[in-house]
Amino acid sequence: MLELTTQELSYCKQKIEDFIAKEVEKAKARGGVIALSGGIDSSLVATLASKVIDLKALILPEVGVNRPEDIEDAKSLAKTLGINYEVIEINPILEKIREARAVRDKIAWANVKPRVRMLLNYLVANEEKRIVIGTGNKTELLLGYFTKYGDGGVDVLPIGDLYKTQVRQLARFVGVPERIIEKPPSAGLWKGQTDEAELGATYEVMDKI
């Protein structure tokens, strides 16, 4: 069943938190690093992880493409959770890549962006002895809706067994701000991009399928 009871949500919360803590301990790491986008998936994972590990957030916007309200939501959540964060604009890196090699294909260029963010995640993780906490959900994983060596390049996927509709339920259960839960899901690959428009169906329909 896609609809989870209060008891099941409480169970999921505890299991995910325990999983994150054990993975950090197993890696002998000092904590985790997460790319915090201001969207529901990363906000949920950050909320859960912040309760059990030393978590650091990287806010990695492409200025002019990512919505300003997403950046502000990411900062606000990090402050509310009491976690350290860095804001690194990826525009200069993208410009250097374009200088090195012209890119004509829209999707090929879109995939560069999560791969740049992955590089920054692992740079910080390696420097600070952390593991990279992923934010992909089960719907994305089953559809292949992620970038290899981009947002798919992580050490752990704490919500990888939750469908997107269940992510929304758990986010409400743990107190993720409603404005984050209700905004249209977007990978921020280009201006105005949304997951559901690109995939051609709502998450509610896709999850049932």
N, C-alpha and C positions, 0 to 999 in steps of 0.2 A: 504493500500500500504506500502511495506517495504521501498521504496525510499522516503525520506523526502525532501521537498523543503526547501530553505533557510529560508522562513518565518516560516515553521513548526519547523525547528531546533532552530530558535530564540525563539519560543514559548516554546519548550521543555526545553531549557536552563533556561528560566525565571521561569517556573513552578517548575522545580527541585530545583533551588536555593531557591525559596520562601518556598517550602515544607521543606527543610532542616532547614532553619531559624526558621520556625514556630514550628517544632518538638522540636528543642532545647529550644525555648522559653517556649513551653508547658510543657516540663519536668523540667523547672526552672534550667537548667544545665548551666554550664559556657562555654560549647562548645562540640566538638565531638572528638572521637578517631577513626582512621581508620587503618586497616592492609594494608600497602602499599607494594605490591609485585613486582612492576616494570612491571606489565601487564597492558593491556588496560583498564579493568574494574575499578580497583582501582585507576588508574591514572586519568581517567575521573571523577570519583566521588570526588577524592581529589581536582581536578582543580575546580570543581563547588562549593564544600563545602568551600574551602579556601576563596572564594569571599564573603561569607556571615556569617561565624562563626569562632570562635577560634578553629582551627583544629590542632590536634596532630596526627602524624603518627608513627606507630610501624612497623619497618622493621624486619621481624621474619624469617630469613632464616634457613634452615637445610643445613649446610655446607657440601659440597660433593654431594648434590642432587640438590639444587636450583642453577640455572646458575649464575655465578659471574656477568655477564652483567646485569641480572635482579636486583641484589642488587645495582649495581652502578646506574642503571637507576632510581631506587626508591630514592636513596640518591640525585641524581641530580635533580629530579623533586621536591622533598621536598625543596631543596635549592632555586630552581627557583620560587616556589610558596611562599617562605618565611614562611614556617611552621616548627615548632619544630618537631624533630623526635628522636626516640631511635632505636638502632639496638640491638636486643636480639637474640642471636643464640639459637635455640631450641634443639640442639644436646644433651646437658647435661640432659635436662628434659626427652627426649626420651630414653636415656640410662638408667635412673632410672626406667622408666616404664618397659623396657625390663628386668631389674634386678628383678623387682617385679613379673613379669609374662611373661613367654615365649610366643611369638606370632608367629604362623606358617602360618596364612592366610595373603596373600599379601594385599588384599583389607581391611581387618580388621585393619592391621597395617597402611595402607595408611590413613585411617580415623582418626587415633589417632592424626595425625599431625595438621589438621585444628582444632581439638578440643583443643589441647594444645595452639594454637594461640588464640582461643576464650577465654580461661582462662586468658591469658595475656591481651587481649583487655579489658575484664571486670575488671581485677585487676586495670588497669590504669584508666578506666572509673569511677570505684567506688572511688578510691583514689582522683581523680581530679575533681569529679562531672561533668563528661561528659556522653554523650550517645554514644553507639557503632554504627558507620555508616557502613552499609553493602554494598557489592559491587556486589551482584548477579544480573544477567539480566533475562529478561523474558524467553529466550530460556532455560537457565539452570533450572529455576523454573518449566517450563512446562514439561521438561524431567526428573525432579527429580535429576538433575546432581549437587548435592551439598551434603555436609555432615550434617546430623542432629546434632544439638548442636556443630557444627563446624563453617564453613563459613555460615551456615544457622542460627547460633545463634547470632542474631544482634537485634538492636532496630528499625532500619529503613532500607528500601531498596530503595534508591532514583532512581535507574535505573531499578527497577523491572518491569516496564511497557515497556521497550525497548528491542526489539530483538537484538541479537548480531550484526547483520549487521547494525542496526540503531545506536548501540553503536559506531561502527567504524565511521559512518557519523558524529555523534555529537562530537566525540573525535577530528576529523579533524576540525570541525567547531570552537571548543573552543581552538584549538592550542596545543593539546597533541602532543609531538614529534613524528614524522613519524616513527622513529625506534621502538618506543613502539607499535604503531598501527600495524606495519607490521610483528612483530615477531609472531611465531606460538603460539596460546593460549595454556597455560599449567597451571594446578593446582599445579605443582611441587610436585606431590605425590611420584614419584620415578624418578630416573635419566633417562632422555630422554622421559619422559611421555609428551604427548600432548593430548589435549581434543579431537580433531578430529580423531586421530588414535584410541583412546579408544572408542569413540562413533560410529565410523565406517562410518562417513559422514562429509562433510564440513558444516560449519554453514550456508552458503548460501543455501544449499539443505535443511537442517533441518528447517531453518526459513520459507521456502516456504511451507514445509509440515505442 
